[in-house]
Amino acid sequence: MASELIECGRARFQRGDLEAARDAFQKATGETSERRLLREARYWLAETQLRLGRGADVERTLLLVAQDDPRSEFGLYAASDLGWLALAAGDPQRALGHFDAVARIGPPAPLAAHVRHGRAMALYGLKRYADARDEWTRLVATSSRPGVPPAVASEATFWLGETLGRLGDYKGAVARLQSFTASAPRAAL
């Protein structure tokens, strides 16, 4: 059954047995017509392909998940992943479209900070520094709330400082970058 294949694939994924996980997820996609299970199998297949370094396959698979039901949990995570893939490919405009789509729907708390950070990265990549500054300022202001991963808050502090420098606010930039280095000494090294 597809649900058992997905469960098996996830167990193998967590153990790091990625080829076996990929095989289980691919088999699950071929053995079900139930949209919910197909969406889940495709999502985990894409995550596995990503870890295996198969970028073209990842994007195509995530797009199927995001288009099938953009409001589902897997659809939201797939769209966010598409945004990060677009950033990695040097396409901030396309990334911004993905992040904006997720933000309009209202992502769950664990995803919201990543989406906001990704959106700011895309704005920065488009040289819309004032908009990126505003996005990172909001993210940093909420960084003590539950659901904001410390790594995202730390990165946002760094990028806010970088952006303030680009906008000519050198005093603000120095303060943010000093805050970053004080709170993340390993990253600074």
Disulfide bonds with the S-S distance in Angstrom:
none
